[in-house]
C-alpha cells in the first residue's frame, strides 16, 4: 500500500512559469517542484555548465592537500591511492590515478580485500604502501574515521591525505589533510558529492597548483559520473553538472575499459542514463570486489590495452552472473526469516544474521529486504564470532545517527543517513537487535512505514505530445533529488484485455482516457490485476517514458500504483 503525495508548489511561481514558457500548467508545476522560479534561472538547470562547478579551494584543507600532492609529484615521491572497494571508490581511485599520472606523478592504486581487510584504510594497505616506497597515501571514499590506521601510517612516516564524503565522527584522524565537505567547519557550498567527487576536486586543485591544464582532470568526468550514479547521491548542484557532462563523455569514450564495459552491458548505441549506469554497469564493477579482487576493476578502467580490457570485462560479467545467483539465494533465505522471525505488526525495523552469508552481497540484500518490507534493515554475515553488516534505511530514520546510539554493541560502523556498514561480535547480536528495534519504535510511526509516492501533479493523458516528451528529456539526467516526474490521472479505463507478463508479476495493459490511449506497464503490480478486469475506472500514478523495442520507440506509461477511482489516495 502506498500513500499518494501530490506536491504543492507555490501557485504564483507556477503561474509565472506557465506564462513565461507558454506551457501547460503541469509542465510549470514540474519545474516549480524542482526549484525553477523563472525562465532566466532555468538555464542553469536545463544547460548545466562546467563553469558553474565550485572552486575546489573553497573546501576546507584543500590548499594544504593540493600543495602536498604537488610536492610529491614535483619531487618524484611515490604516491599510493587507497580506494574503497565499491564503484565510487574504484572509479574515483581510477580517475585520481589517471589524472596524477598525467600530471607526472609516480602513482599506484590499492583496493583492500573486502573479506580479509574489511572496509576502510587498513594496516595491510599501509604495509603495501611501505613496500612500494610510498611516502603519501591518498584515500578515496574512505578514511574519515580511520583514527588508528592513520596513526599507524604516521608511525611508518607515511603522510595521509583523506578524501571522503561519509559522516565524520567527533574525533578525526591525525591526517596531513582531510577533505570532506561534511566536516563541521567546512564551508564548501555543496555537501552532496560522492567520494569520487571529492577526489575529483583534489585532482582539479593539484592541476591548478602545478599550473597545468584542468582538462587533465575534467577528461575523466565519465569515471566520476559512474561513481556518482552508483552511490545514489542527490543529482543537484555539482552532481547534476558532473552527470550531465559525464554521460556525454561516456557516450563518446575512447577508454578501452569503459568501451568494454559498455559492450558487456549491452549499452553500445543505446541512450545512457543514470538508471542504466546504476543497474547495468555498476554491478559489473562491483562484482570485482564482491566476488574477488577489486583491483582488477581499477586495472580495467585504467588500461590502454583493448584486449586486456575485453578479457577483464568479460571476467567481471561472468562473476556478476554468479553474484546474482548467490544474491537470490540469500534474498530468499532472508525473506523466509522475516516471515518467521519478525513481528511485522509491531517491529519497525529488521535485523537478520546468518553464518556463511556472502559479505560482498549483503548490501544488495539489505536493499531488497528494505524495499520489500519498507523498514530500516540490517543484514549481517557471520564468520565465527565476527559479523559484518550492511544497513539500508527509509525516509525519517537516520542510520548513522541511530547506529551511533547503539555503538556500545558494535566494533565499528560508518556511512550515511540512508546506508551504512558495521562490524559486530557475535555475542552482541541480540542486544544490538533489541536496542535497534527500540530506537526504531520510538523514532518511526506506523505512517512512516507506508511508502510515499511523490507526485508532481494531476494531468490528463491528452497532455502527452511531442513537446511534452521533449520537456521530459530535457529534465534529465534523473536520479535522487531529480527523479523522473510522476503524474496521476483519474477515471482511466482499461482498453482491451490486460495481461500478466514476465513471470506473472508484471501487468501490461492499455490505459484510455477521453479518447487518448497509451500502452502501460506495471512492474511488480500483479496484485492489482483485479482492478483492471472489473471494467470500472481506475486512477493511476505513473511516469512517462519512451520504450524502445527492435529499433522502434513508443510512448509508454510506467505505472507506479493503481487504485479504483474514488478510492482514498492517502
C-alpha positions, 0 to 999 in steps of 0.5 A: 500500500502506498500513500499518494503525495501530490506536491504543492508548489507555490501557485504564483511561481507556477503561474509565472512559469506557465506564462513565461514558457507558454506551457501547460500548467503541469509542465510549470508545476514540474519545474516549480517542484524542482526549484525553477522560479523563472525562465532566466534561472532555468538555464542553469538547470536545463544547460548545466555548465562546467563553469558553474562547478565550485572552486575546489579551494573553497573546501576546507584543507584543500590548499594544504592537500593540493600543495602536498600532492604537488610536492610529491609529484614535483619531487618524484615521491611515490604516491599510493591511492587507497580506494574503497572497494565499491564503484565510487571508490574504484572509479574515483581511485581510477580517475585520481590515478589517471589524472596524477599520472598525467600530471607526472606523478609516480602513482599506484592504486590499492583496493583492500580485500573486502573479506580479509581487510574489511572496509576502510584504510587498513594496516595491510594497505599501509604495509603495501604502501611501505613496500612500494616506497610510498611516502603519501597515501591518498584515500578515496571514499574512505578514511574519515574515521580511520583514527588508528590506521592513520596513526599507524601510517604516521608511525611508518612516516607515511603522510595521509591525505583523506578524501571522503564524503561519509559522516565524520565522527567527533574525533578525526584522524591525525591526517596531513589533510582531510577533505570532506565537505561534511566536516563541521567547519567546512564551508564548501557550498555543496555537501552532496558529492560522492567520494569520487567527487571529492577526489575529483576536486583534489585532482582539479586543485593539484592541476591548478597548483602545478599550473597545468591544464584542468582538462587533465582532470575534467577528461575523466568526468565519465569515471566520476559520473559512474561513481556518482550514479552508483552511490545514489547521491542527490543529482543537484548542484555539482552532481547534476553538472558532473552527470550531465557532462559525464554521460556525454563523455561516456557516450563518446569514450575512447577508454578501452575499459569503459568501451568494454564495459559498455559492450558487456552491458549491452549499452553500445548505441543505446541512450545512457542514463543514470538508471542504466549506469546504476543497474547495468554497469555498476554491478559489473564493477562491483562484482570485482570486489564482491566476488574477488579482487577489486583491483582488477576493476581499477586495472580495467578502467585504467588500461590502454590495452583493448584486449586486456580490457575485453578479457577483464570485462568479460571476467567481471560479467561472468562473476556478476552472473554468479553474484546474482545467483548467490544474491537470490539465494540469500534474498530468499533465505532472508525473506523466509526469516522475516516471515518467521522471525519478525513481528511485522505488526509491531517491529519497525525495523529488521535485523537478520544474521546468518553464518556463511552469508556472502559479505560482498552481497549483503548490501544488495540484500539489505536493499531488497529486504528494505524495499520489500518490507519498507523498514530500516534493515540490517543484514549481517554475515557471520564468520565465527564470532565476527559479523559484518553488516550492511544497513539500508534505511527509509525516509525519517530514520537516520542510520548513522545517527541511530547506529551511533546510539547503539555503538556500545554493541558494535566494533565499528560502523560508518556511512550515511543517513540512508546506508551504512556498514558495521562490524559486530561480535557475535555475542552482541547480536541480540542486544544490538537487535533489541536496542535497534528495534527500540530506537526504531519504535520510538523514532518511526510511526506506523505512517512512516512505514507506508511508502510515499509516492511523490507526485508532481501533479494531476494531468490528463493523458491528452497532455502527452505530445511531442513537446511534452516528451521533449520537456521530459528529456530535457529534465534529465539526467534523473536520479535522487533529488531529480527523479523522473516526474510522476503524474496521476490521472483519474477515471482511466479505463482499461482498453482491451484485455490486460495481461500478466507478463514476465513471470506473472508479476508484471501487468501490461495493459492499455490505459484510455482516457477521453479518447487518448490511449497509451500502452502501460506497464506495471512492474511488480503490480500483479496484485492489482490485476483485479482492478483492471478486469472489473471494467470500472475506472481506475486512477493511476500514478505513473511516469512517462517514458519512451520504450524502445523495442527492435529499433522502434520507440513508443510512448509508454506509461510506467505505472507506479500504483493503481487504485479504483477511482474514488478510492482514498489516495492517502 
